Amino acid sequence: MRRVILAACFSVLTGCEEKSSPPTSHYDLELQRQEPNGPLYEDEDLKLEASSAQRCTGTGVLAPRDGHERWAIPLHIEVKGRREVPVGPMLFSVWTGDRAYRPTLAGCKTSFPTRTLKPGEELSSYVTFDVPAASGEMRLTYEPFIIGRKKVEAQVVVPPGP
């Protein structure tokens, strides 16, 4: 008798479950991804500008691996909108051809601090990468998580260094 009652209760419980649709997120700003066409990216929230890459040298364990060169890329970020914008070296990657490279912290210049820029703030610093020697054009991607908008993928072409 208990089994019948439990089975009846279970079927009532499972039959009464509401099927709800997944919640939808609301973003108040959605921008199309822009292909980089120069050293400047600008949208409603931020401005990113790259200057000519500077070759770094290192020795011993801090040297780039064989066949690679180390480049420090000077960057300037300005918060234009009302949203806060995070910065830090790990929010950047550099592309040569169809391959992406992550930054190295063994650079020859002071790297971006990891922090959040408030509206109206600006910051200039460097991000350093080890890329294959003579790899040609570098495109830098900056992907900060900005609350209140979809994924940001700011891309710039890095001016060639000497």
GUMAR-721936 format. One line per field, with one value per residue (C-alpha): residue number from 1; residue in three letters; x, z, y. Coordinates in steps of 0.001 Angstrom, whole numbers, padded with zeros to 6 digits. Example, Ala and Ser with C-alpha at 12.3 -4.5 7.8 and 13.67 -1.06 7.14 Angstrom:
<pts>
resi (1 / 2)
resn (ALA / SER)
c1 (012300 / 013670)
c3 (007800 / 007140)
c2 (-004500 / -001060)
</pts>
This chain:
<pts>
resi (1 / 2 / 3 / 4 / 5 / 6 / 7 / 8 / 9 / 10 / 11 / 12 / 13 / 14 / 15 / 16 / 17 / 18 / 19 / 20 / 21 / 22 / 23 / 24 / 25 / 26 / 27 / 28 / 29 / 30 / 31 / 32 / 33 / 34 / 35 / 36 / 37 / 38 / 39 / 40 / 41 / 42 / 43 / 44 / 45 / 46 / 47 / 48 / 49 / 50 / 51 / 52 / 53 / 54 / 55 / 56 / 57 / 58 / 59 / 60 / 61 / 62 / 63 / 64 / 65 / 66 / 67 / 68 / 69 / 70 / 71 / 72 / 73 / 74 / 75 / 76 / 77 / 78 / 79 / 80 / 81 / 82 / 83 / 84 / 85 / 86 / 87 / 88 / 89 / 90 / 91 / 92 / 93 / 94 / 95 / 96 / 97 / 98 / 99 / 100 / 101 / 102 / 103 / 104 / 105 / 106 / 107 / 108 / 109 / 110 / 111 / 112 / 113 / 114 / 115 / 116 / 117 / 118 / 119 / 120 / 121 / 122 / 123 / 124 / 125 / 126 / 127 / 128 / 129 / 130 / 131 / 132 / 133 / 134 / 135 / 136 / 137 / 138 / 139 / 140 / 141 / 142 / 143 / 144 / 145 / 146 / 147 / 148 / 149 / 150 / 151 / 152 / 153 / 154 / 155 / 156 / 157 / 158 / 159 / 160 / 161 / 162)
resn (MET / ARG / ARG / VAL / ILE / LEU / ALA / ALA / CYS / PHE / SER / VAL / LEU / THR / GLY / CYS / GLU / GLU / LYS / SER / SER / PRO / PRO / THR / SER / HIS / TYR / ASP / LEU / GLU / LEU / GLN / ARG / GLN / GLU / PRO / ASN / GLY / PRO / LEU / TYR / GLU / ASP / GLU / ASP / LEU / LYS / LEU / GLU / ALA / SER / SER / ALA / GLN / ARG / CYS / THR / GLY / THR / GLY / VAL / LEU / ALA / PRO / ARG / ASP / GLY / HIS / GLU / ARG / TRP / ALA / ILE / PRO / LEU / HIS / ILE / GLU / VAL / LYS / GLY / ARG / ARG / GLU / VAL / PRO / VAL / GLY / PRO / MET / LEU / PHE / SER / VAL / TRP / THR / GLY / ASP / ARG / ALA / TYR / ARG / PRO / THR / LEU / ALA / GLY / CYS / LYS / THR / SER / PHE / PRO / THR / ARG / THR / LEU / LYS / PRO / GLY / GLU / GLU / LEU / SER / SER / TYR / VAL / THR / PHE / ASP / VAL / PRO / ALA / ALA / SER / GLY / GLU / MET / ARG / LEU / THR / TYR / GLU / PRO / PHE / ILE / ILE / GLY / ARG / LYS / LYS / VAL / GLU / ALA / GLN / VAL / VAL / VAL / PRO / PRO / GLY / PRO)
c1 (000000 / 002867 / 004404 / 001170 / 000829 / 004490 / 004168 / 000988 / 002676 / 005743 / 003666 / 001662 / 004853 / 006569 / 003433 / 003036 / 006487 / 006466 / 008477 / 010036 / 012102 / 015685 / 016130 / 017262 / 020022 / 019636 / 022540 / 022099 / 024885 / 025711 / 028385 / 029434 / 032974 / 035239 / 038129 / 041302 / 042336 / 044917 / 046444 / 043246 / 040060 / 037269 / 033717 / 031221 / 033097 / 036791 / 039591 / 042627 / 045682 / 048847 / 052227 / 055208 / 056377 / 059771 / 062127 / 063202 / 066261 / 066642 / 069280 / 069269 / 065910 / 064271 / 065187 / 062545 / 062761 / 064767 / 063309 / 061199 / 061512 / 060166 / 058209 / 056849 / 053787 / 053072 / 049340 / 047108 / 043603 / 041037 / 037624 / 035147 / 031783 / 030144 / 031243 / 034366 / 036943 / 039338 / 042959 / 045749 / 048261 / 046247 / 043347 / 045507 / 046654 / 048540 / 047875 / 050413 / 048721 / 046076 / 047806 / 047332 / 050002 / 049506 / 051605 / 054776 / 055445 / 059205 / 059152 / 061670 / 059082 / 056640 / 053522 / 049916 / 048807 / 045758 / 043061 / 039845 / 039774 / 036912 / 035081 / 037405 / 040615 / 043488 / 046464 / 049565 / 051714 / 053169 / 052172 / 054986 / 054782 / 057141 / 056317 / 058128 / 060935 / 059962 / 056284 / 055065 / 052036 / 050835 / 047198 / 046496 / 043220 / 041970 / 039066 / 037933 / 034756 / 032683 / 029542 / 026447 / 027486 / 028208 / 031725 / 034195 / 036869 / 038861 / 041438 / 044207 / 047046 / 050378 / 052628 / 055860 / 058882 / 062449)
c3 (000000 / 000829 / -002596 / -004323 / -002288 / -002877 / -006593 / -006779 / -004867 / -007112 / -010306 / -008939 / -008029 / -011345 / -013289 / -011472 / -012253 / -014235 / -017389 / -017436 / -020196 / -019361 / -018226 / -020868 / -020197 / -020936 / -022122 / -022703 / -025266 / -028027 / -030552 / -033694 / -033733 / -035703 / -037821 / -036911 / -039512 / -037541 / -034134 / -032662 / -031337 / -029966 / -028842 / -026414 / -023337 / -024128 / -026363 / -026958 / -028840 / -029656 / -030449 / -032226 / -030705 / -028983 / -029137 / -025763 / -024973 / -022248 / -021222 / -019541 / -018322 / -019076 / -022775 / -025389 / -026636 / -029777 / -032969 / -031095 / -030438 / -027475 / -028183 / -025692 / -027057 / -025583 / -025058 / -023891 / -022547 / -021801 / -020209 / -022148 / -020877 / -017510 / -017060 / -015249 / -017448 / -016096 / -017243 / -016748 / -018925 / -019133 / -020856 / -023984 / -026729 / -029945 / -033302 / -036042 / -039038 / -037674 / -034372 / -031011 / -028347 / -024673 / -022869 / -020975 / -017627 / -018277 / -020213 / -020399 / -019640 / -016787 / -017502 / -017047 / -013438 / -012782 / -011702 / -012763 / -014431 / -013466 / -015904 / -017080 / -016088 / -018489 / -018274 / -020401 / -020003 / -021868 / -022696 / -023752 / -026068 / -027411 / -031072 / -033848 / -035434 / -038584 / -038107 / -039776 / -038774 / -035191 / -034243 / -030563 / -028952 / -025647 / -024007 / -020794 / -019037 / -018814 / -016718 / -018671 / -022152 / -024231 / -024822 / -025757 / -028303 / -029060 / -031804 / -033113 / -035585 / -033815 / -035684 / -036644 / -034479 / -035543)
c2 (000000 / 002404 / 001808 / 002744 / 005932 / 006887 / 006190 / 008288 / 011140 / 010980 / 011083 / 014023 / 015866 / 015315 / 016119 / 019425 / 020735 / 023926 / 024020 / 027465 / 028973 / 029898 / 033488 / 035908 / 038374 / 042025 / 044089 / 047753 / 047970 / 045546 / 046471 / 044667 / 043280 / 045575 / 044376 / 046247 / 048792 / 050725 / 051305 / 052812 / 051152 / 053284 / 052617 / 054117 / 052832 / 052847 / 053990 / 051739 / 052920 / 050970 / 052516 / 050944 / 047679 / 047752 / 044785 / 043387 / 041353 / 038808 / 036322 / 032960 / 031691 / 035066 / 035004 / 034147 / 030580 / 029769 / 031195 / 033770 / 037489 / 039441 / 042613 / 045147 / 046946 / 050385 / 050889 / 053705 / 053005 / 055689 / 055091 / 057221 / 055995 / 055507 / 051884 / 050718 / 048949 / 046304 / 046263 / 043768 / 041934 / 038711 / 040503 / 040874 / 038532 / 039167 / 037532 / 036866 / 035334 / 032997 / 032152 / 033886 / 034347 / 035116 / 037731 / 037037 / 038653 / 038505 / 041761 / 044565 / 047279 / 047786 / 045752 / 046869 / 046637 / 044498 / 046926 / 048623 / 052027 / 054306 / 056610 / 059380 / 057550 / 056834 / 054505 / 053971 / 050878 / 047882 / 044322 / 041987 / 038974 / 036312 / 035669 / 033769 / 035792 / 037703 / 036889 / 040077 / 042129 / 041860 / 042431 / 042990 / 041885 / 043297 / 041462 / 043157 / 042020 / 045191 / 044847 / 045821 / 044787 / 041748 / 040466 / 043184 / 042307 / 045429 / 044826 / 047066 / 046681 / 047142 / 049590 / 047777 / 048406 / 049039)
</pts>
